[in-house]
């Protein structure tokens, strides 16, 4: 659901904390151990912060990371445990729907934590930094915008398939030609959200810049970010429907591709899921795992 991850301009610790988990167990340990440093470096690079701004933001960032370690790592460990169980038993409609719901719940929890951590930083930007941020948004739009009549949809579908294949192979090892064809079939039926998402993101960024120019306080900025990134309060119906459709295709891909994995692929996948679950447990000071209730039918995720 990468196309529907509607985020603040990458100033969300979710990108490091969850992204690191998807990168692999050794990288997870390193990234989590250095997360405060990495996040501050990224924020400084994006916004050109001065030392006083970073110092003022540091308590908010430390609090968010402390909360994440205590309250979110158990849920992440539970999600990877459920993924491991489903992979061992076989992905089906029941456990796939449950896992999708559990992932969405965890994403929203992370997004809410991230907006709370990001708002004080944005509230403290100077007019010059706000202007630089607006210019960066404009540059992003120029890079992402596609001139009418110039799109090569077949090429875009091939690139989408390649991205999915490369991501999947990180977990399973090389896919066969037949498996690659399967990925192309499923991802090729995902709705095209390119222009609609770009338009929506642009409108929200414009609104964010307006708030910053009006010297909005951290509370108001957090309220705006939460409405945008957590509650999806004004998400266009077409984008909401596209998100549901992409989720359905992702579930289909898990089920169909999972059924084709050979012994080596399944062993690699299961080993990585098990290692990530264990690493997420070890990162906790008082290790615990919050079950998500999958794959039993009719049981809602409890994350």
VONU-374004 format. One record per residue: x negated, y negated, z of N, C-alpha, C, CB in turn. Coordinates in steps of 0.2 Angstrom, whole numbers, padded with zeros to 4 digits, always signed. Glycine has a CB too. Layout:
// VONU-374004
XYZXYZXYZXYZ
...
***
This chain:
// VONU-374004
-0004+0006+0000+0000+0000+0000-0004-0006+0000+0005+0000+0006
-0010-0006-0003-0015-0011-0003-0012-0017-0006-0021-0009-0007
-0008-0017-0011-0005-0023-0014+0000-0026-0010-0002-0020-0021
+0002-0023-0005+0007-0026+0000+0004-0028+0006+0013-0022+0000
-0002-0028+0007-0005-0030+0014-0006-0038+0013-0012-0027+0015
+0000-0041+0016+0000-0048+0015-0003-0051+0021+0008-0051+0015
-0009-0054+0020-0014-0056+0026-0016-0063+0025-0020-0052+0026
-0018-0066+0031-0021-0072+0032-0028-0071+0028-0023-0074+0039
-0031-0076+0025-0037-0075+0021-0042-0071+0024-0039-0082+0018
-0041-0065+0025-0046-0060+0028-0049-0062+0034-0052-0060+0023
-0046-0066+0038-0048-0068+0045-0044-0063+0050-0047-0075+0046
-0043-0057+0048-0040-0053+0053-0044-0047+0055-0033-0050+0049
-0045-0046+0061-0049-0041+0063-0047-0034+0061-0050-0041+0071
-0041-0033+0059-0038-0027+0056-0042-0024+0051-0031-0027+0054
-0045-0029+0047-0049-0027+0041-0055-0023+0043-0051-0033+0037
-0058-0025+0049-0064-0021+0052-0062-0015+0056-0068-0026+0056
-0057-0016+0060-0056-0011+0065-0052-0005+0062-0051-0014+0071
-0048-0006+0057-0045+0000+0054-0048+0001+0048-0037-0002+0052
-0051-0004+0044-0055-0002+0038-0061+0002+0040-0057-0008+0035
-0064+0001+0046-0070+0005+0048-0068+0012+0049-0073+0002+0054
-0062+0013+0052-0059+0020+0053-0059+0024+0046-0053+0020+0056
-0057+0020+0041-0056+0023+0034-0062+0025+0031-0051+0019+0030
-0068+0021+0033-0074+0022+0030-0078+0028+0032-0078+0016+0032
-0076+0031+0038-0080+0037+0040-0082+0036+0047-0085+0039+0036
-0083+0042+0051-0084+0042+0058-0091+0039+0060-0085+0049+0060
-0096+0040+0056-0103+0036+0058-0102+0029+0057-0109+0039+0054
-0099+0027+0052-0098+0020+0051-0093+0017+0056-0095+0018+0044
-0088+0021+0058-0084+0018+0063-0087+0017+0070-0078+0024+0064
-0092+0021+0072-0095+0020+0078-0099+0013+0077-0100+0025+0080
-0103+0012+0072-0107+0006+0071-0103+0000+0070-0111+0007+0065
-0097+0000+0066-0093-0006+0065-0090-0008+0071-0088-0004+0060
-0087-0003+0075-0083-0005+0081-0088-0008+0086-0080+0001+0084
-0094-0005+0087-0099-0007+0092-0101-0014+0090-0105-0003+0092
-0101-0016+0084-0103-0023+0082-0098-0027+0079-0109-0022+0077
-0092-0025+0081-0086-0029+0078-0085-0036+0080-0079-0025+0080
-0087-0038+0086-0087-0045+0088-0091-0049+0084-0088-0046+0095
-0098-0047+0083-0103-0050+0079-0100-0051+0072-0109-0047+0079
-0098-0045+0069-0096-0045+0062-0090-0050+0060-0094-0038+0060
-0085-0050+0065-0079-0054+0064-0081-0061+0064-0074-0053+0069
-0086-0063+0069-0088-0070+0070-0092-0072+0064-0092-0071+0076
-0096-0068+0061-0100-0069+0055-0095-0070+0049-0105-0064+0054
-0090-0066+0049-0085-0067+0043-0081-0073+0043-0081-0061+0043
-0079-0075+0049-0075-0081+0050-0079-0087+0049-0072-0081+0057
-0086-0087+0051-0090-0092+0050-0092-0093+0042-0097-0091+0054
-0093-0088+0039-0094-0088+0032-0088-0091+0028-0096-0081+0029
-0082-0089+0030-0076-0091+0027-0074-0098+0028-0070-0086+0028
-0075-0100+0034-0073-0107+0036-0078-0112+0038-0068-0106+0042
-0084-0110+0038-0090-0114+0039-0089-0117+0046-0091-0119+0034
-0089-0113+0051-0087-0116+0058-0094-0118+0061-0085-0110+0062
-0093-0123+0066-0099-0125+0069-0099-0121+0076-0098-0133+0071
-0105-0122+0080-0106-0118+0086-0101-0119+0091-0113-0119+0088
-0098-0125+0092-0093-0126+0097-0087-0123+0095-0092-0134+0097
-0085-0123+0089-0079-0119+0087-0079-0112+0088-0077-0121+0079
-0085-0109+0086-0086-0102+0088-0085-0101+0095-0092-0099+0085
-0088-0105+0099-0088-0104+0107-0081-0105+0109-0093-0109+0110
-0077-0109+0107-0070-0110+0109-0066-0104+0107-0067-0116+0106
-0068-0101+0101-0064-0095+0099-0066-0089+0102-0065-0095+0091
-0072-0088+0105-0074-0082+0108-0070-0079+0113-0081-0083+0110
-0067-0083+0118-0063-0079+0122-0057-0076+0119-0060-0084+0128
-0054-0079+0114-0048-0076+0111-0050-0070+0107-0045-0081+0106
-0056-0070+0104-0058-0064+0100-0060-0058+0105-0064-0066+0096
-0063-0060+0111-0065-0055+0116-0058-0052+0119-0069-0058+0121
-0053-0056+0120-0047-0053+0123-0044-0049+0118-0042-0059+0125
-0044-0050+0111-0040-0046+0106-0044-0039+0106-0040-0050+0099
-0051-0040+0106-0054-0033+0105-0053-0029+0112-0062-0035+0104
-0053-0032+0117-0052-0028+0123-0045-0025+0123-0052-0033+0130
-0040-0029+0121-0033-0026+0120-0033-0020+0115-0028-0032+0118
-0037-0021+0110-0037-0016+0105-0040-0010+0107-0041-0018+0098
-0045-0010+0111-0049-0004+0114-0044-0001+0119-0055-0006+0117
-0040-0005+0123-0036-0001+0128-0030+0001+0125-0035-0006+0133
-0027-0003+0121-0020-0001+0119-0019+0002+0112-0016-0008+0119
-0023+0000+0107-0022+0002+0100-0026+0009+0098-0024-0003+0096
-0032+0009+0101-0036+0015+0100-0033+0022+0101-0043+0015+0103
-0029+0022+0107-0025+0029+0108-0020+0030+0102-0021+0028+0115
-0017+0025+0100-0012+0026+0094-0015+0028+0088-0008+0020+0093
-0021+0025+0086-0025+0027+0080-0027+0034+0081-0031+0022+0079
-0030+0036+0087-0032+0043+0088-0026+0048+0087-0035+0044+0095
-0020+0046+0089-0014+0050+0088-0012+0050+0081-0008+0047+0092
-0013+0045+0077-0011+0045+0070-0016+0050+0066-0012+0038+0067
-0022+0050+0068-0027+0054+0064-0026+0061+0067-0034+0052+0066
-0024+0062+0073-0022+0069+0075-0016+0072+0071-0021+0069+0083
-0011+0068+0070-0005+0070+0067-0007+0071+0059+0000+0064+0067
-0011+0067+0057-0013+0068+0050-0017+0075+0049-0018+0062+0047
-0021+0076+0054-0025+0082+0054-0020+0088+0054-0030+0083+0060
-0015+0088+0059-0010+0093+0060-0006+0094+0053-0005+0092+0065
-0004+0089+0050+0000+0089+0044-0004+0092+0038+0003+0082+0042
-0011+0090+0038-0015+0093+0033-0016+0100+0034-0022+0089+0033
-0017+0102+0040-0018+0110+0041-0012+0114+0039-0020+0111+0048
-0006+0111+0041+0000+0114+0040+0003+0113+0033+0005+0112+0045
+0001+0108+0030+0004+0106+0023+0008+0100+0024+0008+0112+0020
+0007+0096+0019+0011+0090+0019+0018+0091+0016+0008+0084+0015
+0023+0089+0019+0030+0090+0016+0034+0084+0017+0034+0096+0019
+0040+0084+0015+0044+0078+0016+0045+0075+0023+0051+0079+0012
+0046+0080+0027+0047+0078+0034+0041+0075+0037+0049+0084+0038
+0035+0078+0037+0029+0075+0041+0027+0069+0037+0024+0080+0041
+0028+0069+0030+0025+0063+0027+0029+0057+0028+0026+0064+0019
+0036+0058+0029+0040+0052+0031+0038+0049+0038+0048+0054+0031
+0037+0054+0042+0035+0052+0049+0029+0049+0049+0035+0059+0053
+0024+0051+0045+0017+0048+0045+0017+0041+0042+0012+0053+0041
+0021+0040+0037+0022+0034+0034+0025+0029+0039+0027+0034+0028
+0030+0031+0043+0033+0027+0048+0028+0025+0054+0039+0030+0051
+0024+0030+0056+0019+0029+0061+0014+0024+0059+0016+0036+0063
+0011+0025+0052+0006+0020+0050+0009+0013+0050+0004+0022+0043
+0015+0012+0047+0018+0006+0047+0019+0003+0054+0025+0006+0044
+0021+0007+0059+0021+0004+0066+0014+0002+0068+0024+0010+0071
+0009+0006+0067+0002+0004+0069+0000-0002+0065-0002+0010+0068
+0001-0003+0059-0001-0009+0055+0002-0015+0058+0001-0008+0048
+0009-0015+0060+0012-0021+0063+0009-0022+0069+0020-0019+0063
+0008-0017+0073+0005-0019+0080-0002-0022+0079+0004-0012+0084
-0006-0020+0074-0012-0023+0073-0012-0030+0070-0017-0019+0068
-0007-0031+0066-0006-0037+0063-0004-0042+0068+0000-0037+0057
+0000-0040+0073+0002-0045+0078-0003-0047+0082+0008-0042+0082
-0008-0042+0084-0014-0043+0088-0018-0048+0084-0017-0037+0090
-0019-0047+0078-0023-0051+0073-0021-0058+0073-0024-0048+0067
-0015-0059+0072-0012-0066+0071-0013-0070+0078-0005-0066+0069
-0012-0066+0083-0013-0070+0090-0021-0072+0091-0011-0065+0096
-0025-0068+0088-0032-0069+0089-0034-0075+0084-0036-0063+0088
-0031-0075+0078-0033-0080+0073-0030-0087+0074-0031-0077+0066
-0024-0087+0076-0021-0094+0077-0025-0099+0080-0015-0093+0081
-0028-0098+0086-0032-0103+0089-0038-0105+0085-0035-0100+0096
-0041-0101+0081-0047-0103+0077-0044-0108+0071-0050-0097+0074
-0039-0106+0068-0036-0110+0063-0034-0117+0066-0030-0107+0059
-0031-0117+0072-0029-0123+0075-0034-0128+0076-0025-0122+0081
-0040-0126+0077-0046-0130+0078-0050-0132+0072-0050-0126+0083
-0048-0131+0066-0051-0133+0060-0051-0141+0059-0048-0130+0054
-0056-0143+0057-0057-0150+0055-0053-0152+0049-0064-0153+0055
-0051-0158+0047-0049-0160+0041-0053-0157+0035-0047-0167+0040
-0060-0158+0035-0064-0156+0030-0064-0149+0029-0071-0158+0032
-0063-0145+0035-0063-0137+0034-0056-0135+0031-0064-0134+0041
-0051-0139+0033-0044-0137+0030-0045-0138+0022-0039-0142+0033
-0048-0144+0020-0048-0145+0013-0053-0140+0010-0052-0152+0012
-0058-0138+0013-0062-0133+0010-0058-0126+0009-0068-0132+0014
-0054-0125+0014-0050-0119+0014-0045-0119+0008-0046-0118+0021
-0042-0125+0008-0037-0126+0002-0041-0125-0005-0034-0133+0002
-0047-0127-0005-0050-0126-0011-0052-0119-0013-0057-0130-0011
-0054-0115-0007-0055-0108-0008-0049-0104-0010-0058-0105-0001
-0043-0106-0007-0037-0103-0009-0036-0104-0017-0031-0106-0005
-0037-0111-0019-0036-0112-0026-0041-0108-0031-0038-0120-0027
-0047-0107-0028-0052-0103-0032-0049-0096-0032-0059-0103-0029
-0047-0093-0027-0044-0086-0027-0038-0086-0032-0041-0085-0020
-0034-0091-0032-0028-0091-0037-0031-0091-0044-0024-0097-0035
-0036-0095-0045-0039-0095-0052-0042-0088-0054-0044-0100-0052
-0045-0085-0049-0048-0078-0051-0042-0073-0052-0052-0076-0045
-0037-0073-0048-0032-0068-0048-0027-0069-0054-0028-0068-0042
-0026-0076-0056-0020-0077-0060-0022-0074-0067-0020-0085-0061
-0017-0072-0070-0017-0068-0077-0013-0073-0082-0014-0061-0077
-0017-0075-0087-0013-0079-0092-0008-0075-0095-0018-0082-0097
-0002-0079-0096+0004-0075-0099+0002-0072-0106+0010-0080-0100
+0004-0066-0107+0003-0063-0114-0004-0060-0114+0003-0068-0119
-0008-0060-0109-0015-0057-0110-0016-0051-0106-0020-0062-0107
-0011-0048-0102-0012-0042-0098-0012-0036-0103-0006-0042-0094
-0017-0032-0101-0017-0025-0104-0015-0020-0099-0025-0024-0106
-0009-0018-0099-0006-0014-0094-0009-0007-0094+0002-0013-0095
-0011-0005-0099-0014+0002-0099-0021+0002-0096-0015+0005-0107
-0024-0004-0097-0031-0004-0094-0030-0005-0086-0035-0010-0097
-0025-0009-0084-0024-0010-0077-0022-0003-0074-0018-0015-0076
-0018+0001-0077-0016+0007-0074-0022+0012-0074-0011+0011-0079
-0026+0012-0079-0032+0016-0078-0037+0013-0072-0037+0015-0085
-0037+0007-0071-0041+0004-0066-0038+0006-0059-0042-0003-0066
-0031+0006-0059-0028+0008-0053-0029+0015-0051-0020+0007-0053
-0028+0019-0056-0030+0027-0055-0037+0028-0053-0029+0030-0062
-0042+0024-0056-0049+0025-0054-0050+0023-0046-0053+0021-0058
-0046+0018-0044-0047+0016-0037-0044+0021-0032-0043+0009-0036
-0038+0024-0034-0035+0029-0030-0040+0035-0030-0028+0031-0032
-0042+0037-0036-0046+0043-0036-0053+0042-0032-0048+0045-0043
-0056+0037-0032-0062+0035-0028-0060+0036-0021-0065+0029-0030
-0055+0033-0019-0053+0033-0012-0052+0040-0009-0047+0028-0011
-0048+0044-0013-0046+0050-0011-0053+0055-0011-0041+0053-0016
-0057+0054-0016-0063+0058-0016-0068+0057-0010-0067+0057-0022
-0067+0051-0007-0071+0050-0001-0069+0054+0005-0070+0042+0002
-0062+0057+0004-0060+0061+0009-0060+0069+0007-0052+0060+0011
-0060+0070+0001-0059+0077-0001-0065+0080-0005-0053+0078-0006
-0069+0075-0007-0075+0077-0012-0072+0076-0019-0077+0084-0011
-0076+0078-0024-0073+0077-0031-0067+0081-0033-0079+0080-0036
-0062+0077-0037-0056+0080-0039-0057+0083-0046-0051+0074-0039
-0053+0088-0047-0053+0091-0054-0050+0087-0059-0050+0098-0053
-0050+0089-0065-0047+0085-0070-0039+0085-0070-0049+0088-0077
-0037+0091-0067-0030+0092-0066-0027+0087-0061-0028+0099-0065
-0031+0087-0055-0030+0083-0050-0030+0075-0051-0034+0084-0044
-0035+0073-0056-0035+0066-0058-0029+0065-0062-0042+0065-0062
-0027+0069-0066-0021+0068-0070-0015+0067-0066-0020+0074-0075
-0014+0071-0060-0009+0071-0055-0009+0064-0052-0009+0076-0050
-0015+0061-0050-0015+0055-0047-0013+0049-0052-0023+0053-0045
-0015+0050-0058-0013+0045-0064-0006+0045-0064-0017+0047-0070
-0002+0051-0064+0005+0051-0065+0008+0048-0059+0007+0059-0065
+0007+0049-0053+0010+0046-0047+0009+0039-0047+0008+0050-0041
+0003+0037-0047+0001+0030-0047+0004+0026-0053-0007+0029-0046
+0004+0029-0058+0007+0026-0064+0014+0024-0064+0006+0030-0070
+0018+0027-0059+0025+0026-0058+0026+0021-0052+0028+0032-0057
+0020+0018-0049+0021+0013-0044+0023+0006-0047+0015+0012-0040
+0028+0003-0044+0030-0004-0047+0024-0009-0047+0036-0007-0043
+0025-0013-0052+0020-0018-0053+0022-0024-0049+0019-0020-0061
+0017-0026-0044+0019-0032-0040+0014-0037-0041+0019-0029-0033
+0010-0037-0046+0004-0042-0047+0006-0049-0046+0001-0040-0053
+0011-0051-0051+0013-0058-0051+0017-0060-0046+0016-0059-0058
+0022-0056-0044+0026-0057-0038+0023-0058-0032+0032-0052-0037
+0018-0054-0030+0014-0055-0024+0009-0061-0024+0009-0048-0023
+0006-0062-0030+0002-0068-0031+0006-0074-0030-0001-0069-0038
+0012-0075-0032+0017-0081-0031+0019-0081-0024+0023-0080-0036
+0020-0076-0021+0022-0076-0014+0016-0078-0009+0025-0069-0012
+0011-0075-0010+0005-0077-0007+0003-0084-0007-0001-0072-0009
+0004-0087-0013+0002-0094-0015+0007-0098-0011+0002-0095-0022
+0013-0097-0011+0018-0101-0007+0016-0101+0000+0025-0098-0008
+0015-0095+0003+0013-0095+0010+0007-0098+0012+0013-0087+0013
+0002-0098+0008-0004-0101+0009-0003-0109+0009-0010-0099+0004
+0001-0111+0004+0002-0118+0004+0006-0121+0010+0007-0120-0002
+0010-0116+0013+0014-0118+0019+0009-0118+0025+0019-0113+0020
+0004-0114+0025-0001-0113+0030-0006-0120+0030-0006-0107+0029
-0008-0122+0024-0012-0128+0023-0008-0134+0026-0014-0129+0016
-0001-0134+0024+0003-0140+0026+0003-0140+0034+0010-0139+0024
+0004-0134+0037+0004-0134+0045-0003-0136+0047+0005-0127+0047
-0008-0134+0044-0015-0136+0047-0016-0144+0046-0021-0132+0043
-0014-0146+0040-0014-0154+0039-0010-0158+0044-0012-0155+0032
-0005-0155+0047+0000-0158+0051-0003-0157+0059+0007-0156+0051
-0009-0154+0059-0012-0153+0066-0007-0148+0070-0013-0159+0070
-0004-0143+0067+0000-0139+0071-0004-0135+0076+0003-0133+0066
-0001-0134+0082-0005-0131+0088-0005-0123+0086-0002-0132+0094
-0009-0120+0091-0010-0113+0090-0003-0109+0090-0015-0110+0095
+0001-0111+0095+0007-0107+0095+0012-0108+0089+0012-0111+0101
+0012-0114+0086+0016-0114+0080+0013-0110+0074+0017-0121+0078
+0006-0110+0074+0002-0107+0069+0004-0099+0069-0005-0108+0069
+0003-0097+0076+0004-0090+0077+0011-0088+0075+0003-0088+0084
+0016-0092+0077+0023-0091+0075+0024-0090+0067+0028-0096+0078
+0021-0095+0064+0021-0094+0056+0018-0088+0054+0018-0100+0053
+0012-0086+0056+0008-0080+0054+0012-0074+0056+0001-0080+0057
+0015-0074+0061+0019-0068+0063+0025-0067+0059+0021-0068+0071
+0029-0073+0057+0034-0072+0053+0032-0070+0046+0038-0079+0052
+0026-0072+0044+0024-0070+0037+0021-0063+0037+0018-0075+0035
+0017-0061+0042+0013-0055+0041+0015-0049+0045+0006-0056+0043
+0020-0051+0050+0022-0045+0055+0029-0044+0053+0021-0047+0062
+0033-0049+0053+0041-0049+0053+0043-0049+0046+0044-0054+0057
+0039-0051+0041+0041-0052+0034+0048-0056+0033+0042-0045+0031
+0048-0061+0037+0055-0064+0037+0058-0067+0030+0055-0070+0042
+0053-0069+0026+0056-0072+0020+0053-0068+0014+0054-0079+0019
+0051-0062+0015+0048-0058+0010+0054-0057+0004+0046-0051+0012
+0052-0059-0002+0057-0058-0007+0060-0051-0008+0054-0060-0014
+0066-0050-0009+0069-0043-0009+0066-0039-0014+0077-0043-0011
+0064-0041-0020+0060-0037-0025+0054-0034-0022+0059-0041-0031
+0050-0039-0018+0044-0036-0015+0045-0031-0010+0040-0042-0013
+0050-0032-0006+0052-0027-0001+0054-0020-0004+0058-0030+0003
+0058-0021-0009+0060-0015-0013+0053-0011-0016+0065-0016-0018
+0049-0015-0019+0043-0012-0022+0039-0009-0016+0039-0018-0025
+0038-0012-0010+0035-0009-0005+0037-0002-0003+0035-0013+0001
+0044-0002-0003+0047+0005-0001+0046+0010-0007+0055+0004-0001
+0046+0008-0013+0044+0012-0019+0037+0015-0019+0046+0009-0025
+0032+0010-0017+0025+0012-0016+0025+0017-0011+0021+0006-0015
+0028+0016-0005+0028+0021+0000+0030+0028-0002+0032+0018+0006
+0036+0028-0006+0038+0034-0008+0033+0038-0013+0045+0033-0012
+0030+0034-0017+0025+0037-0022+0019+0039-0018+0023+0032-0027
+0017+0036-0012+0011+0038-0008+0013+0045-0005+0010+0033-0003
+0019+0045-0002+0021+0051+0000+0021+0057-0005+0028+0051+0003
+0024+0056-0011+0024+0061-0016+0016+0063-0017+0027+0058-0022
+0012+0058-0018+0005+0060-0019+0002+0064-0014+0001+0053-0020
+0003+0063-0007+0001+0067-0002+0003+0074-0003+0003+0064+0005
+0010+0075-0004+0013+0081-0005+0010+0085-0011+0020+0081-0005
+0010+0082-0016+0008+0086-0023+0001+0087-0023+0010+0082-0029
-0003+0082-0021-0010+0083-0021-0013+0088-0016-0014+0076-0021
-0010+0087-0010-0011+0091-0004-0011+0099-0006-0007+0090+0002
-0005+0100-0010-0004+0107-0012-0009+0110-0017+0003+0108-0015
-0013+0106-0020-0018+0108-0025-0025+0108-0022-0018+0103-0031
-0026+0106-0016-0033+0106-0014-0036+0113-0013-0033+0103-0007
-0042+0114-0015-0046+0120-0015-0048+0121-0008-0051+0121-0020
-0052+0126-0006-0054+0128+0001-0059+0122+0003-0057+0135+0001
-0064+0121-0002-0069+0116+0000-0066+0109+0001-0074+0116-0005
-0061+0107-0003-0058+0100-0002-0054+0100+0004-0054+0099-0008
-0050+0105+0006-0046+0105+0012-0051+0105+0018-0042+0111+0012
-0056+0109+0018-0061+0109+0024-0064+0102+0025-0066+0114+0022
-0066+0099+0019-0069+0092+0020-0064+0087+0023-0071+0089+0013
-0058+0087+0020-0052+0083+0023-0051+0084+0030-0046+0084+0019
-0050+0090+0032-0048+0092+0039-0054+0090+0044-0046+0099+0039
-0060+0091+0041-0066+0090+0046-0066+0082+0047-0072+0092+0043
-0065+0078+0042-0066+0071+0043-0060+0068+0047-0065+0068+0036
-0054+0071+0046-0048+0069+0050-0050+0070+0058-0042+0072+0048
-0052+0076+0059-0053+0079+0066-0059+0075+0069-0055+0086+0066
-0064+0073+0065-0070+0069+0067-0068+0062+0069-0076+0069+0062
-0064+0059+0065-0061+0052+0066-0057+0052+0072-0057+0050+0060
-0053+0057+0073-0049+0057+0079-0053+0058+0086-0044+0064+0079
-0058+0062+0085-0063+0063+0091-0067+0056+0092-0067+0069+0090
-0069+0053+0087-0073+0047+0088-0068+0042+0091-0075+0045+0081
-0062+0041+0089-0058+0036+0092-0056+0038+0099-0051+0036+0088
-0056+0044+0101-0056+0045+0108-0062+0043+0112-0055+0053+0109
-0068+0045+0109-0074+0043+0112-0075+0036+0113-0080+0046+0109
-0072+0032+0109-0073+0024+0109-0069+0021+0115-0071+0021+0103
-0065+0025+0118-0061+0023+0124-0064+0024+0130-0054+0026+0124
-0064+0019+0135-0067+0020+0141-0063+0025+0145-0066+0013+0145
-0056+0026+0145-0053+0031+0148-0049+0035+0142-0048+0028+0153
-0052+0039+0139-0049+0043+0133-0042+0045+0134-0054+0048+0131
-0038+0043+0129-0031+0046+0129-0029+0046+0122-0026+0043+0134
-0024+0050+0120-0021+0050+0113-0013+0050+0114-0023+0057+0110
-0011+0045+0110-0003+0044+0110+0000+0048+0104-0002+0036+0110
+0003+0053+0105+0006+0057+0100+0011+0053+0096+0010+0063+0103
+0011+0054+0089+0016+0050+0085+0022+0054+0084+0013+0048+0079
+0023+0061+0086+0029+0064+0085+0029+0068+0078+0035+0060+0086
+0024+0068+0074+0024+0072+0068+0021+0078+0069+0021+0067+0062
+0023+0083+0065+0028+0083+0059+0035+0086+0061+0025+0087+0054
+0037+0086+0067+0043+0089+0068+0049+0085+0065+0044+0090+0076
+0054+0088+0062+0059+0084+0059+0063+0081+0064+0063+0089+0055
+0065+0075+0062+0070+0071+0066+0067+0068+0072+0075+0076+0069
+0061+0068+0073+0057+0065+0079+0054+0058+0076+0052+0069+0082
+0056+0053+0079+0053+0046+0077+0046+0045+0080+0058+0041+0080
+0042+0042+0077+0035+0040+0079+0036+0037+0086+0031+0036+0074
+0031+0038+0091+0032+0035+0097+0026+0030+0098+0032+0040+0103
+0022+0029+0093+0016+0024+0094+0019+0017+0096+0012+0023+0087
***
